[in-house]
Amino acid sequence: MRGLARVPIVPSRGITHLRRRNGITHLSFATSGQGGPRLSEAFGSLSRQGLNVFFIKKSLDAIGLGVDASEGEKAAQVLRDAGFDAKARDKCAVACVVASNMKYVPGVIHRIVRSLNKANVELLSTSDSFNSVSCLVESTDLDAAIRALAEEFGIEESPVPGPMDPW
Amino acid sequence: MPDSIVVAKFGGTSVTEQARQHAAARIAALKAEGHKVVAVISAMRVKGQKEVFSTDYLIELAESIGPDVNLRSKDLLLSCGEIVSTVLMSHYMSAYYPWRTVPLTGGQAGIITDFKYGDASMVAISPEYIFRLLEEDTIVFVAGFQGVTDTAESDSGYHGAITTLGRGGSDATACALGHALGAARVDIFTDVPGVMTADPDFFRDLPEEERPFPHDYVTYDDVCEMAHLGARVVQARAAEIAMQHQVRLRVASTTEECKGTIITSAEEFESLAKVTSVAHSDRVFQVEFSMNEGPDKKQIEEEILRLLGEAEVSVYFVNSTPRSTSFVVSESAVETIRELLYGMVIPIPAPSASRDARAQEGGRERLRYYVIGPRPSSVSPWMKKTNVQRQSEILRARTPGTEVVELEIAVGTPCRIISVIGPNLKNVPGVLYRVTETCEQMNLEILEIAESKNSLSCLVDEGDVIPAVQGLHQRLIIEGASAFVE
């Protein structure tokens, strides 16, 4: 049998660190056109070309997604060839707040929005999952965004990928 | 591994009067294999019924007296459900089997928690007493979902208060005990034969070959993801404790003979399935407001998110455009949103007026008032004016010249989040394509999409949840790896 001391239980980790990804092209296109190409055709065309997409954001009549900047032009062309009027926004970046369980940490989105507004960082879009909130910003704002988020949550940027990171 | 410790956790449906014999047989089987057994017991629960001493029943009982039950008292009351089950299960075992048994409360088992009543976190376990009982070859029964505080409360001087761990907390009890006792394994006995590829309740009418099946092995990451995204197999915090402390888990059926599913770290696997499961959430609602593009939008959005955060409302699938903001909340948050936001007046500094105009107003900052209310479509047709319109009229009448803007917030129809889960799913080509194509072929509209490294989630109308889960399960799991050949 093991020793008899009190055995600590590691607490739930909450918000743990920040991650950044620079060099992103953000593509957006309308999806509502009757008789137009279907959403799956967009993703199928991108997949067949081996283009990896992330930061997918779908609203009622439009979709936005991120691709690596080196593939931005090709991805935009693939979408146009598939019949979508894709608009590309270059020089974007993502600042990401990572948590072990975002669902049980209410108020995170507000703190993100507040800190970025305060730092005059324009939040182009957000994407969230149960363990991260990613903020799309202009590349030139990325350092300021990371600084603002680090200060708001009292956490640091992680230079290495972790299991909860969105990419 | 003779003499090794196994912690066996039994869910609420496994310890009812009808199911108790099966739970006892599982414990007896572990004993016959030479294990020392610690059994963690949930409060009795019959699907679709309210069992006396179930957590739901006890909450209802207390709230029938008055809605604002003192949190400390509530925890003391709720802990009784598990204590009753534990004593009865222990008594059953000693009545029908030859081993000595001892039932313990969480506190007696050495489980120390923080002071957050209703949703306490375990901070440590003192396993001394359990070790002593196991050395005497006793089967130890521990009431799940509870612990005690161990330091003086700053305001009252009380200590040793009974706390509860939040819903599904018995899984967490079992995993934490497994860690503290150095157990060879934690067995979670439940009403399914393992970690399933989808919720079997959604497939009852389909042929056997199209139904969900249990995995032999899955990773901690997968189970954490499944738990967070709605699968009820193991509580999320329990999966996290198991992962953090590398506790080997097995999920198996209480009533059926089965080998169950082993949950362990990815390093132990030679190859991993591309898609492990299709999970679905409880009912959620999409909340949306639209307004003119401009600086007010940012401030209003920030203020609404602040109010919701302070009210402990979690929002997800946040979608912010220059003219609108939408997000998703759980069903339990909808009433909070209505109570909190409808009727709220948010003042926003109006664009700077000229110096002369400010001087005329005594140098005061001009404000623009946003009055929040429901979108008229959700207001009864016989009401001539919504409350928000009345409120705006009063504001305008009381403060002539003030700019008052009516801001309508729409709470949509019930939705569900469906998630496709798999290890490193983000790097599996074609998943997004197959998910969208499957939904299109079935004429199911995807309202929102969200992603993580190990999952892809879609918001769909509640009426579409069963066909969507069935369709995605068929395409991505039953058709299996062949679905991903480009």
HADDOCK unambig.tbl for C-alpha pairs under 7 A between the chains (distance, minus, plus):
assign (segid A and resid 4 and name CA) (segid B and resid 127 and name CA) 6.32 0.50 0.50
assign (segid A and resid 4 and name CA) (segid B and resid 128 and name CA) 5.03 0.50 0.50
assign (segid A and resid 5 and name CA) (segid B and resid 126 and name CA) 6.42 0.50 0.50
assign (segid A and resid 6 and name CA) (segid B and resid 124 and name CA) 6.31 0.50 0.50
assign (segid A and resid 6 and name CA) (segid B and resid 125 and name CA) 5.57 0.50 0.50
assign (segid A and resid 6 and name CA) (segid B and resid 126 and name CA) 4.35 0.50 0.50
assign (segid A and resid 6 and name CA) (segid B and resid 127 and name CA) 6.97 0.50 0.50
assign (segid A and resid 7 and name CA) (segid B and resid 124 and name CA) 5.28 0.50 0.50
assign (segid A and resid 7 and name CA) (segid B and resid 125 and name CA) 5.14 0.50 0.50
assign (segid A and resid 7 and name CA) (segid B and resid 126 and name CA) 6.17 0.50 0.50
assign (segid A and resid 7 and name CA) (segid B and resid 180 and name CA) 5.62 0.50 0.50
assign (segid A and resid 8 and name CA) (segid B and resid 123 and name CA) 5.87 0.50 0.50
assign (segid A and resid 8 and name CA) (segid B and resid 124 and name CA) 4.05 0.50 0.50
assign (segid A and resid 8 and name CA) (segid B and resid 125 and name CA) 6.43 0.50 0.50
assign (segid A and resid 9 and name CA) (segid B and resid 122 and name CA) 6.40 0.50 0.50
assign (segid A and resid 9 and name CA) (segid B and resid 123 and name CA) 5.08 0.50 0.50
assign (segid A and resid 9 and name CA) (segid B and resid 124 and name CA) 5.03 0.50 0.50
assign (segid A and resid 9 and name CA) (segid B and resid 176 and name CA) 6.80 0.50 0.50
assign (segid A and resid 11 and name CA) (segid B and resid 123 and name CA) 6.80 0.50 0.50
assign (segid A and resid 39 and name CA) (segid B and resid 436 and name CA) 6.69 0.50 0.50
assign (segid A and resid 40 and name CA) (segid B and resid 433 and name CA) 5.13 0.50 0.50
assign (segid A and resid 40 and name CA) (segid B and resid 436 and name CA) 5.08 0.50 0.50
assign (segid A and resid 40 and name CA) (segid B and resid 437 and name CA) 4.89 0.50 0.50
assign (segid A and resid 43 and name CA) (segid B and resid 432 and name CA) 6.49 0.50 0.50
assign (segid A and resid 43 and name CA) (segid B and resid 433 and name CA) 4.82 0.50 0.50
assign (segid A and resid 44 and name CA) (segid B and resid 430 and name CA) 6.85 0.50 0.50
assign (segid A and resid 44 and name CA) (segid B and resid 433 and name CA) 5.00 0.50 0.50
assign (segid A and resid 47 and name CA) (segid B and resid 429 and name CA) 6.26 0.50 0.50
assign (segid A and resid 47 and name CA) (segid B and resid 430 and name CA) 5.53 0.50 0.50
assign (segid A and resid 56 and name CA) (segid B and resid 449 and name CA) 6.61 0.50 0.50
assign (segid A and resid 56 and name CA) (segid B and resid 450 and name CA) 6.56 0.50 0.50
assign (segid A and resid 57 and name CA) (segid B and resid 448 and name CA) 6.97 0.50 0.50
assign (segid A and resid 57 and name CA) (segid B and resid 449 and name CA) 6.01 0.50 0.50
assign (segid A and resid 57 and name CA) (segid B and resid 450 and name CA) 6.88 0.50 0.50
assign (segid A and resid 58 and name CA) (segid B and resid 448 and name CA) 4.99 0.50 0.50
assign (segid A and resid 58 and name CA) (segid B and resid 449 and name CA) 5.72 0.50 0.50
assign (segid A and resid 59 and name CA) (segid B and resid 447 and name CA) 6.65 0.50 0.50
assign (segid A and resid 59 and name CA) (segid B and resid 448 and name CA) 6.06 0.50 0.50
assign (segid A and resid 60 and name CA) (segid B and resid 447 and name CA) 6.42 0.50 0.50
assign (segid A and resid 103 and name CA) (segid B and resid 314 and name CA) 5.97 0.50 0.50
assign (segid A and resid 104 and name CA) (segid B and resid 314 and name CA) 6.95 0.50 0.50
assign (segid A and resid 106 and name CA) (segid B and resid 309 and name CA) 5.03 0.50 0.50
assign (segid A and resid 106 and name CA) (segid B and resid 312 and name CA) 5.12 0.50 0.50
assign (segid A and resid 106 and name CA) (segid B and resid 313 and name CA) 5.74 0.50 0.50
assign (segid A and resid 106 and name CA) (segid B and resid 314 and name CA) 4.60 0.50 0.50
assign (segid A and resid 107 and name CA) (segid B and resid 306 and name CA) 6.53 0.50 0.50
assign (segid A and resid 107 and name CA) (segid B and resid 308 and name CA) 6.95 0.50 0.50
assign (segid A and resid 107 and name CA) (segid B and resid 309 and name CA) 3.59 0.50 0.50
assign (segid A and resid 107 and name CA) (segid B and resid 310 and name CA) 6.63 0.50 0.50
assign (segid A and resid 107 and name CA) (segid B and resid 312 and name CA) 6.99 0.50 0.50
assign (segid A and resid 107 and name CA) (segid B and resid 314 and name CA) 6.85 0.50 0.50
assign (segid A and resid 109 and name CA) (segid B and resid 305 and name CA) 6.96 0.50 0.50
assign (segid A and resid 110 and name CA) (segid B and resid 302 and name CA) 5.99 0.50 0.50
assign (segid A and resid 110 and name CA) (segid B and resid 305 and name CA) 4.89 0.50 0.50
assign (segid A and resid 110 and name CA) (segid B and resid 306 and name CA) 5.27 0.50 0.50
assign (segid A and resid 110 and name CA) (segid B and resid 309 and name CA) 6.80 0.50 0.50
assign (segid A and resid 113 and name CA) (segid B and resid 302 and name CA) 6.34 0.50 0.50
assign (segid A and resid 114 and name CA) (segid B and resid 302 and name CA) 6.26 0.50 0.50
assign (segid A and resid 125 and name CA) (segid B and resid 320 and name CA) 6.18 0.50 0.50
assign (segid A and resid 126 and name CA) (segid B and resid 318 and name CA) 6.73 0.50 0.50
assign (segid A and resid 126 and name CA) (segid B and resid 319 and name CA) 6.52 0.50 0.50
assign (segid A and resid 127 and name CA) (segid B and resid 317 and name CA) 6.94 0.50 0.50
assign (segid A and resid 127 and name CA) (segid B and resid 318 and name CA) 6.87 0.50 0.50
assign (segid A and resid 127 and name CA) (segid B and resid 450 and name CA) 6.76 0.50 0.50
assign (segid A and resid 128 and name CA) (segid B and resid 316 and name CA) 6.44 0.50 0.50
assign (segid A and resid 128 and name CA) (segid B and resid 317 and name CA) 5.99 0.50 0.50
assign (segid A and resid 128 and name CA) (segid B and resid 318 and name CA) 6.99 0.50 0.50
assign (segid A and resid 128 and name CA) (segid B and resid 450 and name CA) 6.48 0.50 0.50
assign (segid A and resid 129 and name CA) (segid B and resid 450 and name CA) 6.24 0.50 0.50
assign (segid A and resid 129 and name CA) (segid B and resid 451 and name CA) 6.08 0.50 0.50
assign (segid A and resid 129 and name CA) (segid B and resid 452 and name CA) 5.89 0.50 0.50
assign (segid A and resid 130 and name CA) (segid B and resid 228 and name CA) 6.83 0.50 0.50
assign (segid A and resid 165 and name CA) (segid B and resid 453 and name CA) 6.73 0.50 0.50
assign (segid A and resid 166 and name CA) (segid B and resid 452 and name CA) 4.85 0.50 0.50
assign (segid A and resid 166 and name CA) (segid B and resid 453 and name CA) 4.79 0.50 0.50
assign (segid A and resid 167 and name CA) (segid B and resid 453 and name CA) 5.64 0.50 0.50
